[in-house]
Amino acid sequence: MGLDFIRRAAKTFEKKWDEGRKELGTSDLFTREPSCVGRSAPFEIAQNVELVVGEIVTIEKDGSALIARQRLAEVARSTSPPPDLVRAVEESCGVAKGTIEQLHSLSGVVEIFVC
């Protein structure tokens, strides 16, 4: 009886690895999508600093101002940043990653995108 049962059960057993992968990739009611709303703000460029569009900088909070740094050097500062940008930096433990979007060298202003 044991051998007959094993043979009958073995015929119905199929591996469904691809079905499980498909289920993991299919979104449902409880799927959480990453929510990264980008923000950008103008920063005043520090003296004797050369920046390039596309460079990555770190944004730190300094009192009510925000500072953009490359390594340890301050490259730009925003004295009156938008409140949502300040909140985004605070929510990321006081340091956020920013990308230089636009560079206005005549006016000494750089537009930094923070996500």
PyMOL commands that set and color helices and strands:
alter all, ss='L'
color gray80, all
select helices_A, chain A and resi 2-12+17-25+83-91
alter helices_A, ss='H'
color red, helices_A
select strands_A, chain A and resi 39-45+56-62+65-70+73-78+95-104+109-114
alter strands_A, ss='S'
color yellow, strands_A
deselect
rebuild
show_as cartoon
